[in-house]
Amino acid sequence: MKKEYSGRLLWLALASFLMPVAVAVWAFRSLPQPYTYPEIKPDASGVDQQLWNYLLQTYVADGLIDYDGLKRNHLFKTYLTQVASAQPEKLPDDQHRLAFLCNAYNAFVINGVLVHKIDSSVLDYKNPQDKGFFDVPEHILAGKTVDLNTLEHKMIRAVYQEPRVHMALVCAAKSCPTIRPEAFVGERLDAQLEDQTRAFANNQAYVRYETNGDDATGNDTKEEKLYLSPILKWYAEDFGGPRGVLDFLLSRVKSPKTSAGLLAAREGKIKVVYNEYDWSLNTQGKAAASKTNTSFGSGSIPNE
């Protein structure tokens, strides 16, 4: 009888030990697991876009960037080294080459913020030759040194004539389109650019229709305005002009109210107002002082 009683105590003690262990294992497995980076596997150009994908997955949240985290991770330098010696001409098609350039642009902007220790706005930076952040030839792309404006306006816009890149290129400012937390890849580039564009068109920070009703005396003082991101003004030619911009948005907005505003603006019935551009840094860190400037788009005014 004592032996049977001792056996029961042993099983009870074992169960008491194993139960919290099992609960802890279950709880750990139920947590979202961190994105782990696989071994480096460069594509035909010599660049591993999954490396950039890993970095974005790890250091981008809600459209904001953990610059300090990227600075500490040596894999960011590895990616920049790959881009510097890349051979994009070996990629299979223009979709892959455009994806490569969009990724390179965003990585160069981030690296510029880190190299120049920018903590409030890229507009604060001037080099000894009085060149601004987007005009400094300091980025190595496929064996050539380029500045950001050349990359954007001459190598991307002029060559590919794809207006949706304006929703993909991010210039380190809060009024920029939110940076996508994954790398652009040739196989899915069209879908990625369209997703970026629809997110932009349905975000009231970039496209907003407002109406004011009757005043307190009952007089009809209704005023309607369509508020748009200034990106759509600076680069209107890429969309086919001001009317092309409105058509571009109309095909993508979900809100019936916003659609009505876009239609009214297209018919010239309401005023289009362009928001001020907030150039404060798109960082996850401390809040940066707000800067506004309407002389720049995602880099500078095209053809300036």
N, C-alpha and C positions, 0 to 999 in steps of 0.2 A: 504494500500500500504506500509506504514511504517512497519507494522507487518510482511508482507511477506519479505521485505528487511532485517529486523532484523533476520528472520529465515534463510535466505540465508547466512548471515554473520556468524551465529552460526555454520551452517554446514561446512562452509569454514574454520572456526577456528578449528573445531573438526578434519576435514580432515588434516589440516596442522599439528596438534599435532600427529595424529595417523600414518601419513605416515612415518616419521623418525623412530617411534617405530617399525613399520612393517619391515622396511628396516634393522634395527638393529637385529631383531629376525631372519630374513632370513639369514643375514650375519653370525650370531652366529651358526645357524644350519648347515651352509655350511662349517664351520671349522671342521677339524678332531677332534673328541671328545677324551678326555683322556681315557686311559684304566682304568676302574674302577674295584676295587677288590671286588669280591662277598664274602659272609660270608665263614668262614673257614670250609671246609668239608674234613677231612682226609680220605685217602683211607684205605684199609685193613691193611696196614703196620703202620698206624698212621701218615702218612705224606700227607700234601695237596700239590700236585705238581702244582696246579693252583696258589698257593701262590708264588712259585718260578717262575712260568710263568709270574705273575703280575710284580714281581721285575725285571725280564729280559726285559719285554716289556717297563718298565718305565726307566730303567737305562742303557740300551745297545743301541747304535746307530752306524751303520757302523762298527761293529766289535769292537768298543771301549767301555770301561766301565766307568760309572760315579761312581767312588769309593766313593767320598765324599757324593753323594746322598744316596748310599746304607748304608753308615755308619750312616747317620742321621735317616734312616727309621727303626723303631723298628720291623717291620715285617720281616726283614732279620734275626734278632736274634730269632724271633719266628720260622722261618723255620729251622734254625740250631738246635734249641731245639727239634723240631720234628724229625729231622734226628738222633739226639743223642739217642733218646729213641725208634727209629723205630724198627719194627719187619718185616723185608723184607721177611722172610720165609712164611709170611701169604699172600704174593702177589700171584696171580694166576699162573704165569709162569715165565720162564727165561727172556722173553722180558721185563716184568715189572720190574724184579729185576735188569737187566742191565741198564734200563732207570734210575732207582733209584740211582744206583752207579755212573753213568755218571753225573747226576745232583749234587750228593753229592760231587764228585771230584771238579767240577767247583765252587761250593759254598765254599768249603774248601779253594781253592786257593785264592778266593777273600777275604775270611775272614783272611787268613794269611797275605795278603797284608795290610789289615786294622789294624790287631793286632800289626804287627811289623812296622807299619808306613813307608812302603816302597814307595818311590816316584820316583825312577829311574829304578831299576832292582832287581828282586828277587835274583840274583846272589850276591848282596851286603850283603845279610843276613848271619850271622853266630851266632849260640847261644854259650853260655859259654862252651859247650862240643864240640865245633867246628863242629857241625852238620849244614848242609846247609838247605835251605828252604824246600826242598822236603823230608828231612830225619828226621825232628823233629816230634816225636809222640805227637801231640797236638790236633788232631781232633777226636771228639767222634762220632762214627758211630755205631748205633744199640747197644749201651751199651759198646762198646770197643774203646780204644784209639788206633788210627792208624796214621801212617805218610803217606804222599802222594805217595811215591814210593811203599809202600806196597799195598795201595789201587789200584794203577794203574797196577803194574806188577804182583802181586800175586792174587788179588781179581777180577780184570777185565780181563787183557790179558790172564793169565794162565787158567782161568776158562771158559771164553766165546769164546776165539779164534776167535774174530771178528775184522778183520783189520780196518774196517771203524771207530772204536772208536778213531783212531788216528786223525781223522778229527772232532771229537766231544769233546775230552778232551783238555782244554785250560789252558796253564801254565803261564798266565799273561804276555806273551811276544808278541811283535809285529810280530814276525815270526811264532807264533802259528797259527793254523787255526783260522779264525774269530769265536768268540763265537756266538752261535745261539741265537737269541733274543726270544726264547721260550723254555719252559721246554721239556725235552724228556719224552715221555709217552709210555707205553707198547703197547697200541693199534696202534700207528703209528710209532713205533721205526724204523722199517725197512725202511719206506719211509723217515723218518727224517735223518737217517744215510746216505741213498743214496743221498738225496738232499745235505747234507753237503759234501759228497765225490765228487759229480759232480761240486759243486761250487769250491772246492779245485782244482780239475783237470783242470778246465777251468780258473783259476786265474794265470796270468803270474808271480805273486810273488812266486808261488810254482812250476809251470810247464811251461817252456819257451824254445822254439826252435829258435836258431839264426843262420843266415848265413851271411858271408862276401863275397862280390862279387870280381870281378877282380880289381887289383890295377891300378894305373894311367898309368903304362907302357903297359898295356894290357896283362900282364902275369896273368895266372890263379892262383890266390891265395885264391880260395874259401875255407873257413873254416866253418865247421858246428859243433855246439855244442848243446847239450841238457842240460838245466839247471833245476835242481830239488831241491826241499826242502830237507834238510838233514834228515828230519824225515823219508823219504823214504829209506835212507841209514841205519840209526840207527835201524830201525825196519823192515828191508828187510825180515827177516825170517818170520814175520807175514804175508807177502804177497806171500810167496813161493820162496823167494830169489830174486836177482836182475832182472831176467827175469820175475818173477811173478809180480814185481812192474810195469814193462813196460806193461805187459798184463792187469794189473789192471787199468792202466791209459788209455790204448788204447780203452778199452770198454766204456770209459766215455767222452773222449775229443770230442769237437765239431769241432775244427779247422782242416781242411784238412792239413794245413801246420804242425801243431803240431803232427798230426797223422803220417805224413811222417817222422818227426824227431824221433818219438818213434819207428817206424818200422826200421829206419836206425840204431838206437841205439841197438835195439834187434838183428839186424844182425851183430853187431860189426863194422859198417861202420863209425860211428861217436863217439865222446867222450862224456861221461856223466860227467857233472860238478855239484857239489853240492854247493849251495849257502851258504854264511856265515849266521849264525843264529843271528838275531837281538833280543837281550834280553831286550831291553828297554821296560818299562812298557806299556801295552796296555790301557792306560788311556785317557779319554776325556780331562783331565786337561793339565797342562803345559807340553811342550815337554820334554821328559826325554833323558838324554845322551845315545847315542847308545852304546850297548855292544855286542860283538860277542864272541861266544864260541862254538866250535864244539865238545865238550865233553858231551853234554847233548842233550836229545831229549825232549819229553814232560815229564820231570822229570829227568831221568838220562838214561844212556845207559842201555838197557835191560840186565839183568843177571850180571850186574857189581857188 
